[in-house]
């Protein structure tokens, strides 16, 4: 892990998103629905460090582990977000200060738009009408209107925003600021910025599993901080014993899976009990979890690791051409 830095130095990032398929699922569910003529695709942004930046997004067939044709998006792709219908993938391209849209059926780049300096995270409102891009380099969030991908208002948040997520109703965006160690709430659609909430010394990842709670992973203190919603009240931190980098939670699940150190650690959303980590043998840098008990973990060694959460075993390792910085999972209709 390398501490976040301005352009020109190494920069680690971990981003994760799960889309509940082209069937248009929303809310909590214990099972995803796979439409006819569809398959589950794992996307990985290949751009973790600036000395050797990637330019592509890898696409992996979840069932077979087969790599598809890389999608060229630009220098240093850093974060991913899928639209609710999974027909389009949004990619922040950090070295070009852009947000890029990809057609998931064809793998073609369809649009791109300029945003703030060094975009490092992106989230989409539940209605699919707005993308919010956290810009690490200028301490802002850019609103982007969808589906036409038009950049709108600039929102000033804390220093070095590295993660962003929406509450389930889409009425509030939560932004994690690495340098400040805070969580900034932004009321939508008015874009009203609330008072920052302290959440640690070096927060790097965020998940909002329900309307009543957010979870923030702090790399510097090796802990997970629950934040009660809507009051935005931080609760007692949960020690993890290893450097957390990402949080994966399947819709409807009561367990958060945290990529930390060289493993994947389960944390109960009820009571905050920490379970035994699944040993991966490689640095775990981000994670996405499916509704079928499968996790895909970004490896610092340049691979995606497929983990069966039922047996706590690694089922396959997919070697990539570079180090993945973000991972996303979706049911994709078409070829």
C-alpha positions as a Markdown table, in Angstrom:
| # | Residue | x | y | z |
|---|---|---|---|---|
| 1 | Unk | 0.0 | 0.0 | 0.0 |
| 2 | Unk | 1.2 | 3.4 | -0.9 |
| 3 | Unk | -0.2 | 6.5 | 0.8 |
| 4 | Unk | -2.2 | 8.6 | -1.6 |
| 5 | Unk | -0.2 | 11.3 | -3.3 |
| 6 | Unk | -0.6 | 14.0 | -5.9 |
| 7 | Unk | 0.0 | 13.3 | -9.6 |
| 8 | Unk | 3.6 | 12.2 | -10.3 |
| 9 | Unk | 3.9 | 9.7 | -7.4 |
| 10 | Unk | 2.6 | 6.3 | -6.7 |
| 11 | Unk | -1.1 | 6.2 | -5.9 |
| 12 | Unk | -3.1 | 3.3 | -4.6 |
| 13 | Unk | -6.9 | 3.2 | -4.9 |
| 14 | Unk | -9.6 | 0.6 | -4.2 |
| 15 | Unk | -13.0 | 0.9 | -5.6 |
| 16 | Unk | -15.8 | -1.6 | -5.8 |
| 17 | Unk | -19.4 | -1.7 | -7.2 |
| 18 | Unk | -21.9 | -4.5 | -7.8 |
| 19 | Unk | -24.8 | -4.0 | -10.3 |
| 20 | Unk | -27.8 | -6.2 | -9.9 |
| 21 | Unk | -28.1 | -7.2 | -13.5 |
| 22 | Unk | -29.8 | -6.1 | -16.6 |
| 23 | Unk | -33.1 | -7.4 | -15.0 |
| 24 | Unk | -33.4 | -4.0 | -13.3 |
| 25 | Unk | -33.3 | -5.3 | -9.8 |
| 26 | Unk | -33.3 | -2.7 | -7.0 |
| 27 | Unk | -33.3 | -2.8 | -3.2 |
| 28 | Unk | -32.2 | -5.8 | -1.1 |
| 29 | Unk | -32.2 | -9.3 | -2.5 |
| 30 | Unk | -30.6 | -12.5 | -1.6 |
| 31 | Unk | -30.4 | -13.7 | -5.2 |
| 32 | Unk | -29.6 | -12.0 | -8.4 |
| 33 | Unk | -31.5 | -12.7 | -11.6 |
| 34 | Unk | -29.6 | -13.5 | -14.7 |
| 35 | Unk | -31.5 | -12.6 | -17.8 |
| 36 | Unk | -31.6 | -14.7 | -21.0 |
| 37 | Unk | -28.6 | -14.3 | -23.2 |
| 38 | Unk | -26.5 | -12.8 | -20.4 |
| 39 | Unk | -23.4 | -13.7 | -18.4 |
| 40 | Unk | -21.7 | -12.3 | -15.4 |
| 41 | Unk | -18.7 | -10.2 | -16.2 |
| 42 | Unk | -16.0 | -9.0 | -13.7 |
| 43 | Unk | -14.5 | -5.7 | -14.7 |
| 44 | Unk | -11.1 | -4.5 | -13.4 |
| 45 | Unk | -9.6 | -1.1 | -13.9 |
| 46 | Unk | -5.9 | -1.5 | -14.8 |
| 47 | Unk | -4.3 | 1.6 | -13.5 |
| 48 | Unk | -3.0 | 1.3 | -9.9 |
| 49 | Unk | 0.3 | 3.3 | -10.1 |
| 50 | Unk | 1.5 | 6.3 | -12.0 |
| 51 | Unk | 5.0 | 5.1 | -12.9 |
| 52 | Unk | 3.5 | 2.3 | -14.9 |
| 53 | Unk | 0.0 | 3.3 | -15.6 |
| 54 | Unk | -2.5 | 1.1 | -17.3 |
| 55 | Unk | -4.9 | 2.3 | -20.0 |
| 56 | Unk | -7.5 | -0.5 | -20.1 |
| 57 | Unk | -10.4 | -2.2 | -18.3 |
| 58 | Unk | -10.2 | -6.0 | -18.2 |
| 59 | Unk | -13.3 | -8.0 | -18.7 |
| 60 | Unk | -13.4 | -11.5 | -17.2 |
| 61 | Unk | -16.1 | -14.1 | -17.6 |
| 62 | Unk | -17.1 | -15.0 | -14.0 |
| 63 | Unk | -18.1 | -18.6 | -14.8 |
| 64 | Unk | -15.0 | -19.6 | -16.8 |
| 65 | Unk | -12.3 | -17.1 | -15.8 |
| 66 | Unk | -11.7 | -16.3 | -19.5 |
| 67 | Unk | -10.4 | -12.8 | -20.3 |
| 68 | Unk | -12.2 | -10.8 | -23.0 |
| 69 | Unk | -10.8 | -8.1 | -25.2 |
| 70 | Unk | -9.3 | -5.3 | -23.0 |
| 71 | Unk | -11.3 | -2.1 | -23.2 |
| 72 | Unk | -9.0 | 0.9 | -23.8 |
| 73 | Unk | -10.3 | 3.9 | -21.9 |
| 74 | Unk | -7.2 | 6.2 | -21.3 |
| 75 | Unk | -4.3 | 6.6 | -18.9 |
| 76 | Unk | -4.7 | 5.5 | -15.3 |
| 77 | Unk | -8.3 | 4.2 | -15.0 |
| 78 | Unk | -9.0 | 4.4 | -11.2 |
| 79 | Unk | -12.6 | 3.6 | -10.4 |
| 80 | Unk | -15.7 | 1.9 | -11.9 |
| 81 | Unk | -19.5 | 2.3 | -11.6 |
| 82 | Unk | -22.2 | 0.5 | -13.4 |
| 83 | Unk | -25.5 | 2.1 | -14.3 |
| 84 | Unk | -28.5 | 0.3 | -12.7 |
| 85 | Unk | -29.4 | -1.6 | -15.9 |
| 86 | Unk | -25.7 | -2.7 | -16.3 |
| 87 | Unk | -25.8 | -1.6 | -20.0 |
| 88 | Unk | -23.1 | 1.0 | -19.4 |
| 89 | Unk | -20.0 | 1.1 | -17.3 |
| 90 | Unk | -18.5 | 4.4 | -16.1 |
| 91 | Unk | -14.7 | 4.6 | -15.6 |
| 92 | Unk | -12.8 | 7.5 | -14.1 |
| 93 | Unk | -9.5 | 8.1 | -16.0 |
| 94 | Unk | -7.3 | 9.8 | -13.5 |
| 95 | Unk | -4.4 | 11.0 | -15.6 |
| 96 | Unk | -6.7 | 12.5 | -18.2 |
| 97 | Unk | -9.2 | 14.1 | -15.7 |
| 98 | Unk | -12.1 | 12.3 | -17.5 |
| 99 | Unk | -15.2 | 10.2 | -16.9 |
| 100 | Unk | -15.6 | 7.6 | -19.7 |
| 101 | Unk | -18.7 | 5.6 | -20.6 |
| 102 | Unk | -18.4 | 2.1 | -22.0 |
| 103 | Unk | -21.2 | 0.0 | -23.6 |
| 104 | Unk | -21.0 | -3.3 | -21.8 |
| 105 | Unk | -22.5 | -5.4 | -24.6 |
| 106 | Unk | -20.0 | -4.2 | -27.2 |
| 107 | Unk | -17.1 | -3.1 | -25.0 |
| 108 | Unk | -16.9 | 0.2 | -27.0 |
| 109 | Unk | -16.2 | 3.6 | -25.4 |
| 110 | Unk | -19.3 | 5.6 | -26.3 |
| 111 | Unk | -18.7 | 9.0 | -24.5 |
| 112 | Unk | -16.2 | 10.8 | -22.4 |
| 113 | Unk | -16.4 | 14.1 | -20.4 |
| 114 | Unk | -14.0 | 16.2 | -18.5 |
| 115 | Unk | -14.4 | 16.4 | -14.7 |
| 116 | Unk | -12.1 | 17.6 | -11.9 |
| 117 | Unk | -8.4 | 17.0 | -11.2 |
| 118 | Unk | -7.4 | 13.3 | -10.7 |
| 119 | Unk | -10.9 | 11.7 | -10.5 |
| 120 | Unk | -10.6 | 8.8 | -8.1 |
| 121 | Unk | -14.1 | 7.5 | -7.4 |
| 122 | Unk | -17.5 | 7.4 | -8.9 |
| 123 | Unk | -21.0 | 6.5 | -7.8 |
| 124 | Unk | -24.4 | 6.5 | -9.6 |
| 125 | Unk | -27.7 | 7.5 | -8.1 |
| 126 | Unk | -30.3 | 4.6 | -7.8 |
| 127 | Unk | -32.4 | 6.2 | -10.6 |
| 128 | Unk | -29.5 | 6.2 | -13.0 |
| 129 | Unk | -29.9 | 10.0 | -13.6 |
| 130 | Unk | -26.6 | 11.3 | -12.1 |
| 131 | Unk | -23.1 | 10.2 | -11.6 |
| 132 | Unk | -21.0 | 11.8 | -8.9 |
| 133 | Unk | -17.2 | 11.8 | -9.4 |
| 134 | Unk | -14.8 | 12.4 | -6.5 |
| 135 | Unk | -11.8 | 14.3 | -7.6 |
| 136 | Unk | -8.7 | 13.5 | -5.5 |
| 137 | Unk | -6.6 | 16.3 | -6.9 |
| 138 | Unk | -8.7 | 19.3 | -6.3 |
| 139 | Unk | -10.9 | 18.3 | -3.4 |
| 140 | Unk | -14.2 | 18.4 | -5.3 |
| 141 | Unk | -17.1 | 16.2 | -6.5 |
| 142 | Unk | -18.4 | 16.7 | -10.0 |
| 143 | Unk | -22.0 | 16.0 | -10.8 |
| 144 | Unk | -22.5 | 14.4 | -14.2 |
| 145 | Unk | -25.9 | 14.2 | -15.8 |
| 146 | Unk | -26.9 | 10.9 | -17.3 |
| 147 | Unk | -27.5 | 9.4 | -19.8 |
| 148 | Unk | -26.0 | 12.2 | -21.9 |
| 149 | Unk | -22.8 | 12.5 | -19.8 |
| 150 | Unk | -22.8 | 16.2 | -19.3 |
| 151 | Unk | -20.7 | 17.7 | -16.5 |
| 152 | Unk | -22.6 | 19.9 | -14.1 |
| 153 | Unk | -22.1 | 21.6 | -10.7 |
| 154 | Unk | -18.8 | 21.3 | -8.8 |
| 155 | Unk | -19.1 | 20.5 | -5.1 |
| 156 | Unk | -16.3 | 21.3 | -2.7 |
| 157 | Unk | -15.7 | 18.6 | 0.0 |
| 158 | Unk | -12.7 | 17.6 | 2.1 |
| 159 | Unk | -9.1 | 17.1 | 1.2 |
| 160 | Unk | -8.2 | 14.2 | -1.1 |
| 161 | Unk | -11.6 | 12.5 | -1.6 |
| 162 | Unk | -11.0 | 8.8 | -2.4 |
| 163 | Unk | -14.4 | 7.1 | -2.1 |
| 164 | Unk | -18.0 | 8.0 | -2.6 |
| 165 | Unk | -21.3 | 6.2 | -2.1 |
| 166 | Unk | -25.0 | 6.9 | -2.2 |
| 167 | Unk | -27.6 | 6.1 | 0.4 |
| 168 | Unk | -30.2 | 3.6 | -0.8 |
| 169 | Unk | -32.8 | 6.3 | -1.4 |
| 170 | Unk | -30.3 | 8.4 | -3.4 |
| 171 | Unk | -31.0 | 11.5 | -1.3 |
| 172 | Unk | -27.5 | 11.8 | 0.1 |
| 173 | Unk | -23.9 | 11.2 | -1.2 |
| 174 | Unk | -21.2 | 10.3 | 1.3 |
| 175 | Unk | -17.6 | 11.2 | 0.5 |
| 176 | Unk | -14.5 | 9.8 | 2.2 |
| 177 | Unk | -11.6 | 12.3 | 2.4 |
| 178 | Unk | -8.3 | 10.6 | 3.0 |
| 179 | Unk | -6.2 | 13.6 | 4.0 |
| 180 | Unk | -8.7 | 15.0 | 6.5 |
| 181 | Unk | -9.8 | 11.6 | 7.9 |
| 182 | Unk | -13.4 | 12.6 | 7.4 |
| 183 | Unk | -16.8 | 11.7 | 5.8 |
| 184 | Unk | -18.6 | 14.6 | 4.1 |
| 185 | Unk | -22.3 | 14.3 | 3.5 |
| 186 | Unk | -23.9 | 15.9 | 0.4 |
| 187 | Unk | -27.7 | 16.3 | 0.3 |
| 188 | Unk | -29.2 | 15.7 | -3.2 |
| 189 | Unk | -30.4 | 17.0 | -5.5 |
| 190 | Unk | -29.6 | 20.4 | -3.9 |
| 191 | Unk | -25.9 | 19.5 | -3.5 |
| 192 | Unk | -25.8 | 20.9 | 0.0 |
| 193 | Unk | -22.6 | 20.0 | 1.8 |
| 194 | Unk | -23.0 | 19.1 | 5.5 |
| 195 | Unk | -20.5 | 19.2 | 8.3 |
| 196 | Unk | -17.7 | 16.6 | 8.0 |
| 197 | Unk | -17.6 | 13.6 | 10.3 |
| 198 | Unk | -14.3 | 12.2 | 11.7 |
| 199 | Unk | -13.9 | 8.6 | 10.7 |
| 200 | Unk | -10.1 | 7.9 | 11.2 |
| 201 | Unk | -6.6 | 8.8 | 10.2 |
| 202 | Unk | -6.5 | 7.5 | 6.7 |
| 203 | Unk | -9.9 | 6.3 | 5.4 |
| 204 | Unk | -9.7 | 4.7 | 2.0 |
| 205 | Unk | -13.0 | 2.7 | 1.3 |
| 206 | Unk | -16.7 | 3.1 | 1.9 |
| 207 | Unk | -19.8 | 1.1 | 1.7 |
| 208 | Unk | -23.5 | 1.9 | 2.5 |
| 209 | Unk | -25.2 | -1.5 | 3.1 |
| 210 | Unk | -28.5 | 0.0 | 4.4 |
| 211 | Unk | -30.3 | 3.2 | 5.2 |
| 212 | Unk | -29.2 | 3.0 | 8.8 |
| 213 | Unk | -25.4 | 2.4 | 8.4 |
| 214 | Unk | -22.3 | 3.2 | 6.5 |
| 215 | Unk | -18.9 | 1.5 | 6.9 |
| 216 | Unk | -15.6 | 3.2 | 6.4 |
| 217 | Unk | -12.3 | 1.3 | 6.2 |
| 218 | Unk | -9.2 | 3.1 | 7.6 |
| 219 | Unk | -5.9 | 2.0 | 6.3 |
| 220 | Unk | -3.8 | 3.8 | 8.9 |
| 221 | Unk | -5.6 | 2.5 | 12.0 |
| 222 | Unk | -6.3 | -1.0 | 10.6 |
| 223 | Unk | -10.0 | -0.6 | 11.4 |
| 224 | Unk | -13.6 | -0.4 | 10.2 |
| 225 | Unk | -15.8 | 2.4 | 11.5 |
| 226 | Unk | -19.5 | 2.1 | 11.4 |
| 227 | Unk | -21.4 | 5.4 | 11.0 |
| 228 | Unk | -25.1 | 5.5 | 12.0 |
| 229 | Unk | -27.4 | 7.0 | 9.4 |
| 230 | Unk | -29.1 | 9.4 | 9.0 |
| 231 | Unk | -27.6 | 11.0 | 12.1 |
| 232 | Unk | -24.0 | 10.5 | 10.8 |
| 233 | Unk | -22.8 | 9.4 | 14.2 |
| 234 | Unk | -19.5 | 7.4 | 14.2 |
| 235 | Unk | -19.6 | 4.3 | 16.3 |
| 236 | Unk | -16.8 | 2.4 | 18.0 |
| 237 | Unk | -14.2 | 1.3 | 15.5 |
| 238 | Unk | -13.8 | -2.4 | 14.8 |
| 239 | Unk | -10.1 | -3.6 | 14.8 |
| 240 | Unk | -9.1 | -5.7 | 11.9 |
| 241 | Unk | -5.5 | -6.5 | 12.5 |
| 242 | Unk | -4.4 | -5.9 | 8.9 |
| 243 | Unk | -4.5 | -2.9 | 6.5 |
| 244 | Unk | -8.0 | -2.7 | 5.1 |
| 245 | Unk | -8.3 | -1.5 | 1.4 |
| 246 | Unk | -11.8 | -2.3 | 0.3 |
| 247 | Unk | -15.3 | -3.4 | 1.4 |
| 248 | Unk | -17.6 | -5.8 | -0.4 |
| 249 | Unk | -21.2 | -6.5 | 0.6 |
| 250 | Unk | -23.7 | -8.5 | -1.4 |
| 251 | Unk | -27.2 | -7.0 | -1.5 |
| 252 | Unk | -29.3 | -8.3 | 1.4 |
| 253 | Unk | -26.3 | -9.9 | 3.1 |
| 254 | Unk | -25.5 | -9.4 | 6.8 |
| 255 | Unk | -21.7 | -9.8 | 6.3 |
| 256 | Unk | -19.2 | -7.3 | 5.0 |
| 257 | Unk | -16.0 | -8.8 | 3.4 |
| 258 | Unk | -13.0 | -6.6 | 3.8 |
| 259 | Unk | -9.9 | -6.9 | 1.7 |
| 260 | Unk | -7.1 | -6.5 | 4.2 |
| 261 | Unk | -3.4 | -7.5 | 4.2 |
| 262 | Unk | -3.1 | -10.8 | 2.5 |
| 263 | Unk | -6.6 | -12.0 | 3.1 |
| 264 | Unk | -10.4 | -11.4 | 3.0 |
| 265 | Unk | -11.9 | -10.8 | 6.4 |
| 266 | Unk | -15.7 | -11.2 | 7.3 |
| 267 | Unk | -17.3 | -8.7 | 9.6 |
| 268 | Unk | -20.9 | -9.2 | 10.8 |
| 269 | Unk | -23.1 | -6.2 | 10.2 |
| 270 | Unk | -25.0 | -7.2 | 13.3 |
| 271 | Unk | -22.7 | -6.7 | 16.3 |
| 272 | Unk | -19.5 | -6.1 | 14.3 |
| 273 | Unk | -18.0 | -9.5 | 15.1 |
| 274 | Unk | -14.8 | -10.2 | 13.1 |
| 275 | Unk | -14.5 | -13.7 | 11.7 |
| 276 | Unk | -11.4 | -15.6 | 10.5 |
| 277 | Unk | -9.8 | -14.2 | 7.4 |
| 278 | Unk | -9.6 | -16.3 | 4.3 |
| 279 | Unk | -5.9 | -16.5 | 3.4 |
| 280 | Unk | -5.2 | -15.4 | -0.2 |
| 281 | Unk | -1.4 | -15.4 | -0.2 |
| 282 | Unk | -1.3 | -12.1 | -2.2 |
| 283 | Unk | -1.9 | -8.5 | -1.2 |
| 284 | Unk | -5.7 | -7.8 | -1.3 |
| 285 | Unk | -6.4 | -4.4 | -2.6 |
| 286 | Unk | -10.1 | -4.3 | -3.4 |
| 287 | Unk | -13.1 | -6.7 | -3.5 |
| 288 | Unk | -16.5 | -7.2 | -5.0 |
| 289 | Unk | -19.0 | -9.8 | -3.7 |
| 290 | Unk | -21.8 | -11.4 | -5.7 |
| 291 | Unk | -25.2 | -12.5 | -4.4 |
| 292 | Unk | -24.2 | -16.1 | -5.1 |
| 293 | Unk | -21.4 | -16.3 | -2.5 |
| 294 | Unk | -18.5 | -15.4 | -4.7 |
| 295 | Unk | -15.9 | -12.7 | -4.1 |
| 296 | Unk | -13.5 | -11.3 | -6.6 |
| 297 | Unk | -10.4 | -9.7 | -5.1 |
| 298 | Unk | -7.9 | -7.3 | -6.7 |
| 299 | Unk | -4.4 | -8.6 | -6.1 |
| 300 | Unk | -1.4 | -6.4 | -5.7 |
| 301 | Unk | 0.5 | -9.0 | -7.7 |
| 302 | Unk | -1.5 | -8.3 | -10.9 |
| 303 | Unk | -4.4 | -10.7 | -10.8 |
| 304 | Unk | -8.0 | -11.2 | -9.9 |
| 305 | Unk | -8.6 | -13.9 | -7.2 |
| 306 | Unk | -12.0 | -15.7 | -7.3 |
| 307 | Unk | -13.0 | -16.8 | -3.8 |
| 308 | Unk | -15.9 | -19.2 | -2.9 |
| 309 | Unk | -17.3 | -17.7 | 0.3 |
| 310 | Unk | -19.1 | -20.9 | 1.2 |
| 311 | Unk | -16.0 | -23.0 | 1.4 |
| 312 | Unk | -13.6 | -20.2 | 2.2 |
| 313 | Unk | -11.3 | -21.3 | -0.6 |
| 314 | Unk | -9.7 | -19.7 | -3.7 |
| 315 | Unk | -11.2 | -21.3 | -6.7 |
| 316 | Unk | -9.2 | -19.6 | -9.4 |
| 317 | Unk | -6.7 | -16.8 | -10.1 |
| 318 | Unk | -6.9 | -14.8 | -13.3 |
| 319 | Unk | -3.6 | -13.2 | -14.3 |
| 320 | Unk | -3.9 | -9.7 | -15.7 |
| 321 | Unk | -1.6 | -7.4 | -17.6 |
| 322 | Unk | -1.0 | -5.0 | -14.8 |
| 323 | Unk | -2.3 | -4.3 | -11.3 |
| 324 | Unk | -6.0 | -3.8 | -10.8 |
| 325 | Unk | -7.1 | -0.7 | -9.0 |
| 326 | Unk | -10.9 | -1.3 | -9.0 |
| 327 | Unk | -13.4 | -4.1 | -9.6 |
| 328 | Unk | -17.0 | -4.2 | -10.6 |
| 329 | Unk | -19.4 | -7.1 | -11.3 |
| 330 | Unk | -22.5 | -7.2 | -13.5 |
| 331 | Unk | -24.8 | -9.4 | -15.5 |
| 332 | Unk | -24.3 | -8.3 | -19.1 |
| 333 | Unk | -26.7 | -9.0 | -21.9 |
| 334 | Unk | -25.1 | -9.7 | -25.3 |
| 335 | Unk | -21.7 | -10.9 | -26.5 |
